[in-house]
Amino acid sequence: MSDQTSSTIIRRRLATVTDLRGASLDAYTTAPTRLAQKPSPRLEHLLRIRSTPDELRMAELIDRFRPPSLRIFDQIPMRSHDHVRQAKLIAPYLADQSVAFMGDSDCTSLLLGLLSKCGRPLPSRMLILDFDARLLRVAVDVAKAYGFSHVLEARLYNAFDALPGDLVSQFDWFYTNPPYGSHNLGESARLFITRGCELVRPGGQGCIILPHDRQRPWTQAAMWETQSFLTQHAWAVNDKVRGLHRYRLDDDRYLTSSLMLVENVEGVPCQSMPYSDRRVAYDEIPLFYGRGVMPPYPRYICHDGSVDEDWIMPEVYIDA
């Protein structure tokens, strides 16, 4: 099969994707020319954004506050320049919206809160769901110290658990930079994406950060599976920018990730996502954290950095 024929089939089977190549990897990025409105702005309307010294200091402040990242559990911080431009790029979309962060080891919710002090748009509500109690405590403390605790909530939660009923279909947007699942065709990421999709209302939207790199075949295969998964369950990929973020990743320092904006298509008949509405067993997603971590996986990371493997107790709330 020729490359041209293969590409045609992909375009027919997957959601329409605007693939904006050539995004720079310095202190600049692309962003919408209009603020969020209905219909939402498209990433194809581009301008150049510079990260100011004050904005970079905010990202570096978060780096100092953030607890030590646990690489073994896929906590890999985004580089400061890229983190700032990601937050500035997505902020207009999330302005005055309720947003659930399905995992937030990058602390993008905090960066949005800090940037709002410089006049940047702020969501009306931000809920962080994460299995790391250290991270949630930092989030609560920073929000209180910098005056945006009125819009931030934190809850200890593991994606293997079913979502608490009071959260299902309660948000306008979800945001996730999930474990990528380099050894399971992106299945780890799709668990996080499923939870994100469950969190939003019908017709809701999502921001997903995933790698898609021609030099790394596993990212292409995982992206194919994930875009097919989204399409099968009535989610359209509205916009996409490749190669937008880099990470503090010693074993693959040049790996980049893409920004995808997705939207639920109402009225399209489809089956429920395979992991929705239930707890997921370990063996359903092999190599969730890669080859170096075997079940039982931790349910939570405690405040002192120790691992809690108790899967019987109910979820814990951390009030902001």
C-alpha positions as a Markdown table, in Angstrom:
| # | Residue | x | y | z |
|---|---|---|---|---|
| 1 | Met | 0.0 | 0.0 | 0.0 |
| 2 | Ser | 1.4 | 3.4 | -1.0 |
| 3 | Asp | 2.0 | 6.1 | 1.6 |
| 4 | Gln | -0.5 | 8.3 | -0.2 |
| 5 | Thr | -3.2 | 5.6 | 0.0 |
| 6 | Ser | -2.5 | 4.9 | 3.6 |
| 7 | Ser | -2.8 | 8.6 | 4.5 |
| 8 | Thr | -6.1 | 8.7 | 2.7 |
| 9 | Ile | -7.5 | 5.9 | 4.8 |
| 10 | Ile | -6.3 | 7.5 | 8.0 |
| 11 | Arg | -8.0 | 10.7 | 7.1 |
| 12 | Arg | -11.2 | 9.0 | 6.4 |
| 13 | Arg | -11.2 | 6.9 | 9.6 |
| 14 | Leu | -10.1 | 9.4 | 12.1 |
| 15 | Ala | -11.4 | 12.7 | 13.3 |
| 16 | Thr | -10.4 | 15.7 | 11.2 |
| 17 | Val | -7.1 | 16.9 | 12.5 |
| 18 | Thr | -5.4 | 20.2 | 11.8 |
| 19 | Asp | -1.8 | 19.2 | 12.0 |
| 20 | Leu | 0.2 | 22.4 | 12.4 |
| 21 | Arg | 3.8 | 21.5 | 11.7 |
| 22 | Gly | 6.9 | 23.5 | 12.6 |
| 23 | Ala | 5.9 | 24.9 | 16.0 |
| 24 | Ser | 9.1 | 26.4 | 17.4 |
| 25 | Leu | 10.7 | 25.1 | 20.5 |
| 26 | Asp | 12.1 | 28.3 | 21.9 |
| 27 | Ala | 10.4 | 30.9 | 24.0 |
| 28 | Tyr | 7.7 | 31.4 | 21.3 |
| 29 | Thr | 4.6 | 29.5 | 20.4 |
| 30 | Thr | 1.4 | 29.7 | 18.5 |
| 31 | Ala | -2.0 | 30.8 | 19.9 |
| 32 | Pro | -5.5 | 31.7 | 18.9 |
| 33 | Thr | -6.0 | 35.3 | 17.8 |
| 34 | Arg | -9.3 | 35.6 | 19.5 |
| 35 | Leu | -10.4 | 34.8 | 23.1 |
| 36 | Ala | -12.6 | 31.8 | 23.8 |
| 37 | Gln | -16.2 | 32.3 | 22.6 |
| 38 | Lys | -18.9 | 30.1 | 21.0 |
| 39 | Pro | -17.8 | 28.7 | 18.6 |
| 40 | Ser | -14.4 | 28.2 | 20.1 |
| 41 | Pro | -11.4 | 29.7 | 18.4 |
| 42 | Arg | -9.2 | 27.5 | 16.2 |
| 43 | Leu | -5.5 | 27.0 | 16.6 |
| 44 | Glu | -5.1 | 27.7 | 12.9 |
| 45 | His | -5.5 | 31.4 | 13.7 |
| 46 | Leu | -1.9 | 32.0 | 14.8 |
| 47 | Leu | 0.2 | 34.6 | 16.4 |
| 48 | Arg | 3.6 | 34.6 | 18.2 |
| 49 | Ile | 3.7 | 34.6 | 21.9 |
| 50 | Arg | 6.7 | 35.6 | 23.9 |
| 51 | Ser | 7.2 | 34.4 | 27.5 |
| 52 | Thr | 8.0 | 37.4 | 29.6 |
| 53 | Pro | 10.5 | 37.3 | 32.5 |
| 54 | Asp | 7.7 | 37.6 | 35.0 |
| 55 | Glu | 5.8 | 34.7 | 33.5 |
| 56 | Leu | 8.9 | 32.5 | 33.5 |
| 57 | Arg | 9.5 | 33.4 | 37.1 |
| 58 | Met | 6.0 | 32.1 | 37.8 |
| 59 | Ala | 6.8 | 28.8 | 36.2 |
| 60 | Glu | 10.1 | 28.6 | 38.1 |
| 61 | Leu | 8.2 | 29.4 | 41.3 |
| 62 | Ile | 6.0 | 26.4 | 40.7 |
| 63 | Asp | 9.1 | 24.3 | 40.0 |
| 64 | Arg | 10.4 | 25.2 | 43.5 |
| 65 | Phe | 7.0 | 24.5 | 45.2 |
| 66 | Arg | 6.3 | 21.3 | 43.3 |
| 67 | Pro | 7.3 | 18.1 | 45.3 |
| 68 | Pro | 10.1 | 16.0 | 43.8 |
| 69 | Ser | 8.8 | 14.2 | 40.7 |
| 70 | Leu | 8.6 | 10.4 | 40.8 |
| 71 | Arg | 9.9 | 9.4 | 37.4 |
| 72 | Ile | 8.9 | 5.8 | 38.1 |
| 73 | Phe | 5.2 | 6.9 | 38.1 |
| 74 | Asp | 5.5 | 9.0 | 35.0 |
| 75 | Gln | 5.8 | 12.3 | 36.8 |
| 76 | Ile | 7.9 | 14.2 | 34.3 |
| 77 | Pro | 7.9 | 18.0 | 34.5 |
| 78 | Met | 7.5 | 20.1 | 31.4 |
| 79 | Arg | 10.2 | 22.6 | 30.7 |
| 80 | Ser | 9.5 | 26.1 | 32.0 |
| 81 | His | 9.3 | 27.9 | 28.6 |
| 82 | Asp | 7.0 | 25.3 | 27.2 |
| 83 | His | 4.9 | 25.2 | 30.3 |
| 84 | Val | 4.3 | 29.0 | 30.1 |
| 85 | Arg | 3.3 | 29.0 | 26.5 |
| 86 | Gln | 1.1 | 25.9 | 27.0 |
| 87 | Ala | -0.8 | 27.8 | 29.8 |
| 88 | Lys | -1.0 | 31.0 | 27.7 |
| 89 | Leu | -2.2 | 29.0 | 24.7 |
| 90 | Ile | -5.0 | 27.2 | 26.5 |
| 91 | Ala | -6.1 | 30.0 | 28.9 |
| 92 | Pro | -8.4 | 31.7 | 26.4 |
| 93 | Tyr | -10.3 | 28.4 | 25.8 |
| 94 | Leu | -10.7 | 27.8 | 29.5 |
| 95 | Ala | -11.7 | 31.4 | 30.4 |
| 96 | Asp | -14.8 | 31.4 | 32.7 |
| 97 | Gln | -15.2 | 27.6 | 32.2 |
| 98 | Ser | -15.3 | 24.8 | 34.7 |
| 99 | Val | -12.2 | 22.6 | 34.2 |
| 100 | Ala | -11.3 | 19.2 | 35.7 |
| 101 | Phe | -7.6 | 18.4 | 35.6 |
| 102 | Met | -7.3 | 14.6 | 35.3 |
| 103 | Gly | -3.8 | 14.5 | 36.9 |
| 104 | Asp | -1.8 | 17.6 | 37.1 |
| 105 | Ser | 1.8 | 16.9 | 38.0 |
| 106 | Asp | 2.8 | 19.8 | 35.7 |
| 107 | Cys | 0.8 | 22.1 | 38.0 |
| 108 | Thr | -0.8 | 23.8 | 34.9 |
| 109 | Ser | -3.8 | 24.7 | 37.1 |
| 110 | Leu | -1.5 | 26.7 | 39.4 |
| 111 | Leu | 0.3 | 28.4 | 36.5 |
| 112 | Leu | -3.1 | 29.5 | 35.2 |
| 113 | Gly | -3.9 | 30.8 | 38.6 |
| 114 | Leu | -0.7 | 32.8 | 38.8 |
| 115 | Leu | -0.9 | 34.1 | 35.3 |
| 116 | Ser | -4.4 | 35.4 | 36.1 |
| 117 | Lys | -2.7 | 37.9 | 38.4 |
| 118 | Cys | -1.1 | 39.4 | 35.3 |
| 119 | Gly | -4.5 | 39.7 | 33.6 |
| 120 | Arg | -4.6 | 36.4 | 31.8 |
| 121 | Pro | -8.0 | 34.6 | 31.6 |
| 122 | Leu | -8.9 | 32.2 | 34.5 |
| 123 | Pro | -11.4 | 29.3 | 34.6 |
| 124 | Ser | -14.4 | 29.8 | 36.8 |
| 125 | Arg | -13.7 | 26.5 | 38.6 |
| 126 | Met | -10.6 | 24.2 | 38.6 |
| 127 | Leu | -10.7 | 20.7 | 40.1 |
| 128 | Ile | -7.4 | 18.8 | 40.4 |
| 129 | Leu | -7.8 | 15.0 | 40.5 |
| 130 | Asp | -4.5 | 13.4 | 41.3 |
| 131 | Phe | -3.1 | 10.4 | 43.3 |
| 132 | Asp | -0.3 | 12.4 | 44.8 |
| 133 | Ala | -1.2 | 13.9 | 48.2 |
| 134 | Arg | 2.0 | 16.0 | 48.2 |
| 135 | Leu | 1.0 | 17.7 | 45.0 |
| 136 | Leu | -2.5 | 18.4 | 46.1 |
| 137 | Arg | -1.3 | 20.0 | 49.3 |
| 138 | Val | 1.1 | 22.3 | 47.4 |
| 139 | Ala | -1.8 | 23.2 | 45.1 |
| 140 | Val | -4.0 | 24.1 | 48.0 |
| 141 | Asp | -1.3 | 26.2 | 49.7 |
| 142 | Val | -0.3 | 28.0 | 46.6 |
| 143 | Ala | -3.9 | 28.9 | 45.7 |
| 144 | Lys | -4.5 | 30.3 | 49.2 |
| 145 | Ala | -1.2 | 32.2 | 49.2 |
| 146 | Tyr | -1.8 | 33.8 | 45.8 |
| 147 | Gly | -5.5 | 34.5 | 46.0 |
| 148 | Phe | -7.2 | 32.0 | 43.7 |
| 149 | Ser | -8.4 | 29.4 | 46.2 |
| 150 | His | -12.0 | 30.5 | 45.5 |
| 151 | Val | -11.7 | 28.7 | 42.1 |
| 152 | Leu | -9.5 | 25.7 | 43.0 |
| 153 | Glu | -10.5 | 22.4 | 44.5 |
| 154 | Ala | -8.3 | 19.3 | 45.1 |
| 155 | Arg | -9.3 | 15.7 | 45.5 |
| 156 | Leu | -7.1 | 12.6 | 46.0 |
| 157 | Tyr | -8.1 | 10.2 | 43.2 |
| 158 | Asn | -6.6 | 7.3 | 41.2 |
| 159 | Ala | -7.7 | 6.8 | 37.6 |
| 160 | Phe | -8.1 | 3.1 | 38.2 |
| 161 | Asp | -11.1 | 3.9 | 40.5 |
| 162 | Ala | -14.5 | 4.7 | 39.2 |
| 163 | Leu | -15.2 | 8.4 | 39.3 |
| 164 | Pro | -17.2 | 9.6 | 42.3 |
| 165 | Gly | -20.8 | 10.1 | 41.2 |
| 166 | Asp | -20.9 | 13.8 | 42.2 |
| 167 | Leu | -18.2 | 14.6 | 39.6 |
| 168 | Val | -19.6 | 12.9 | 36.5 |
| 169 | Ser | -20.8 | 15.3 | 33.8 |
| 170 | Gln | -20.2 | 18.3 | 35.9 |
| 171 | Phe | -17.5 | 20.2 | 33.9 |
| 172 | Asp | -17.2 | 22.1 | 30.7 |
| 173 | Trp | -13.6 | 21.0 | 30.0 |
| 174 | Phe | -11.2 | 18.3 | 31.0 |
| 175 | Tyr | -7.4 | 18.7 | 30.8 |
| 176 | Thr | -4.9 | 15.9 | 30.9 |
| 177 | Asn | -1.2 | 15.3 | 30.3 |
| 178 | Pro | -1.4 | 11.5 | 31.1 |
| 179 | Pro | 1.0 | 8.7 | 31.4 |
| 180 | Tyr | 1.8 | 8.1 | 27.7 |
| 181 | Gly | 1.8 | 4.2 | 27.7 |
| 182 | Ser | 4.9 | 3.8 | 25.5 |
| 183 | His | 4.8 | 0.0 | 26.1 |
| 184 | Asn | 1.0 | -0.6 | 25.6 |
| 185 | Leu | 0.1 | 1.5 | 22.5 |
| 186 | Gly | -1.1 | 4.4 | 24.7 |
| 187 | Glu | -3.6 | 2.4 | 26.7 |
| 188 | Ser | -2.4 | 4.1 | 29.9 |
| 189 | Ala | -3.3 | 7.5 | 28.4 |
| 190 | Arg | -6.7 | 6.3 | 27.3 |
| 191 | Leu | -7.7 | 5.4 | 30.9 |
| 192 | Phe | -7.0 | 9.0 | 31.8 |
| 193 | Ile | -8.8 | 10.3 | 28.7 |
| 194 | Thr | -11.8 | 8.1 | 29.6 |
| 195 | Arg | -12.0 | 9.7 | 33.0 |
| 196 | Gly | -11.8 | 13.1 | 31.5 |
| 197 | Cys | -14.6 | 12.4 | 29.1 |
| 198 | Glu | -16.7 | 11.2 | 31.9 |
| 199 | Leu | -16.1 | 14.4 | 33.8 |
| 200 | Val | -17.6 | 16.7 | 31.2 |
| 201 | Arg | -21.1 | 17.5 | 30.2 |
| 202 | Pro | -22.6 | 16.3 | 26.9 |
| 203 | Gly | -21.0 | 18.5 | 24.2 |
| 204 | Gly | -18.0 | 19.2 | 26.5 |
| 205 | Gln | -14.5 | 19.7 | 25.5 |
| 206 | Gly | -11.0 | 18.5 | 26.4 |
| 207 | Cys | -7.3 | 19.3 | 26.1 |
| 208 | Ile | -5.1 | 16.3 | 25.8 |
| 209 | Ile | -1.3 | 16.4 | 25.7 |
| 210 | Leu | 0.3 | 13.4 | 24.0 |
| 211 | Pro | 3.5 | 12.7 | 22.0 |
| 212 | His | 3.3 | 12.3 | 18.2 |
| 213 | Asp | 6.8 | 12.1 | 16.8 |
| 214 | Arg | 7.8 | 10.7 | 13.4 |
| 215 | Gln | 11.2 | 9.7 | 14.9 |
| 216 | Arg | 9.5 | 7.6 | 17.5 |
| 217 | Pro | 7.2 | 5.0 | 15.9 |
| 218 | Trp | 5.6 | 4.0 | 19.2 |
| 219 | Thr | 4.1 | 7.5 | 19.5 |
| 220 | Gln | 2.6 | 7.3 | 16.0 |
| 221 | Ala | 1.0 | 3.9 | 16.8 |
| 222 | Ala | -0.3 | 5.2 | 20.1 |
| 223 | Met | -1.7 | 8.3 | 18.5 |
| 224 | Trp | -3.4 | 6.2 | 15.9 |
| 225 | Glu | -5.1 | 4.1 | 18.6 |
| 226 | Thr | -6.1 | 7.1 | 20.6 |
| 227 | Gln | -7.6 | 9.1 | 17.8 |
| 228 | Ser | -9.5 | 6.0 | 16.6 |
| 229 | Phe | -10.7 | 5.5 | 20.2 |
| 230 | Leu | -11.9 | 9.1 | 20.4 |
| 231 | Thr | -13.7 | 8.8 | 17.1 |
| 232 | Gln | -15.4 | 5.5 | 18.0 |
| 233 | His | -16.9 | 7.2 | 21.1 |
| 234 | Ala | -18.2 | 10.4 | 19.5 |
| 235 | Trp | -15.2 | 12.6 | 20.3 |
| 236 | Ala | -13.8 | 14.8 | 17.5 |
| 237 | Val | -10.3 | 16.1 | 17.3 |
| 238 | Asn | -10.9 | 19.8 | 16.5 |
| 239 | Asp | -7.3 | 21.0 | 16.5 |
| 240 | Lys | -3.8 | 19.8 | 17.0 |
| 241 | Val | -0.3 | 21.3 | 17.3 |
| 242 | Arg | 2.6 | 18.9 | 17.2 |
| 243 | Gly | 6.0 | 19.2 | 18.8 |
| 244 | Leu | 4.9 | 21.9 | 21.3 |
| 245 | His | 6.4 | 20.7 | 24.6 |
| 246 | Arg | 9.6 | 19.2 | 25.9 |
| 247 | Tyr | 10.4 | 17.6 | 29.3 |
| 248 | Arg | 13.0 | 17.1 | 31.9 |
| 249 | Leu | 13.5 | 13.6 | 30.8 |
| 250 | Asp | 17.0 | 12.2 | 31.1 |
| 251 | Asp | 16.4 | 9.1 | 29.0 |
| 252 | Asp | 14.8 | 10.9 | 26.1 |
| 253 | Arg | 15.5 | 14.6 | 26.4 |
| 254 | Tyr | 14.2 | 15.4 | 22.8 |
| 255 | Leu | 10.8 | 13.8 | 23.2 |
| 256 | Thr | 8.1 | 16.3 | 22.4 |
| 257 | Ser | 4.4 | 16.2 | 23.0 |
| 258 | Ser | 1.4 | 17.6 | 21.0 |
| 259 | Leu | -1.6 | 19.6 | 22.1 |
| 260 | Met | -5.0 | 18.2 | 21.0 |
| 261 | Leu | -8.3 | 19.9 | 21.5 |
| 262 | Val | -11.3 | 17.5 | 21.4 |
| 263 | Glu | -15.0 | 17.9 | 21.6 |
| 264 | Asn | -17.9 | 15.6 | 22.3 |
| 265 | Val | -20.3 | 15.2 | 19.4 |
| 266 | Glu | -23.8 | 15.1 | 20.8 |
| 267 | Gly | -26.4 | 12.9 | 19.2 |
| 268 | Val | -24.0 | 10.3 | 17.7 |
| 269 | Pro | -24.9 | 6.8 | 18.7 |
| 270 | Cys | -21.9 | 5.0 | 20.3 |
| 271 | Gln | -21.0 | 2.5 | 23.0 |
| 272 | Ser | -19.7 | 3.5 | 26.4 |
| 273 | Met | -16.0 | 3.7 | 26.8 |
| 274 | Pro | -14.6 | 0.4 | 28.0 |
| 275 | Tyr | -13.3 | 1.7 | 31.3 |
| 276 | Ser | -16.1 | 4.0 | 32.2 |
| 277 | Asp | -18.3 | 3.7 | 35.3 |
| 278 | Arg | -16.1 | 1.1 | 37.1 |
| 279 | Arg | -12.9 | 0.3 | 38.8 |
| 280 | Val | -10.2 | -1.0 | 36.3 |
| 281 | Ala | -8.2 | -4.1 | 37.2 |
| 282 | Tyr | -4.4 | -4.0 | 36.9 |
| 283 | Asp | -4.2 | -6.7 | 34.3 |
| 284 | Glu | -6.5 | -4.9 | 32.0 |
| 285 | Ile | -3.7 | -2.4 | 31.2 |
| 286 | Pro | -0.4 | -4.2 | 31.1 |
| 287 | Leu | 2.8 | -2.1 | 31.7 |
| 288 | Phe | 0.8 | 0.9 | 32.8 |
| 289 | Tyr | 3.9 | 2.7 | 34.1 |
| 290 | Gly | 6.3 | 0.8 | 31.8 |
| 291 | Arg | 8.4 | -2.2 | 32.3 |
| 292 | Gly | 10.0 | -1.0 | 35.5 |
| 293 | Val | 6.8 | -1.0 | 37.7 |
| 294 | Met | 4.8 | -4.1 | 38.3 |
| 295 | Pro | 1.4 | -4.5 | 40.1 |
| 296 | Pro | 0.2 | -3.9 | 42.7 |
| 297 | Tyr | 0.3 | -0.2 | 41.7 |
| 298 | Pro | 0.0 | 2.4 | 44.4 |
| 299 | Arg | -3.4 | 3.9 | 44.9 |
| 300 | Tyr | -2.0 | 7.1 | 46.4 |
| 301 | Ile | 1.4 | 8.8 | 47.1 |
| 302 | Cys | 1.3 | 10.0 | 50.7 |
| 303 | His | 2.4 | 13.4 | 52.0 |
| 304 | Asp | 5.7 | 11.9 | 53.1 |
| 305 | Gly | 6.3 | 10.3 | 49.7 |
| 306 | Ser | 5.5 | 6.8 | 50.8 |
| 307 | Val | 3.2 | 4.6 | 48.8 |
| 308 | Asp | -0.4 | 3.7 | 49.9 |
| 309 | Glu | -1.5 | 0.4 | 48.3 |
| 310 | Asp | -4.9 | 0.3 | 50.2 |
| 311 | Trp | -7.5 | 0.0 | 47.5 |
| 312 | Ile | -10.4 | -0.6 | 49.9 |
| 313 | Met | -10.8 | 2.8 | 51.7 |
| 314 | Pro | -12.9 | 5.4 | 49.8 |
| 315 | Glu | -11.4 | 8.4 | 48.1 |
| 316 | Val | -10.1 | 11.3 | 50.3 |
| 317 | Tyr | -11.1 | 15.0 | 49.9 |
| 318 | Ile | -8.6 | 17.8 | 50.4 |
| 319 | Asp | -10.3 | 21.1 | 50.8 |
| 320 | Ala | -8.9 | 24.2 | 49.2 |
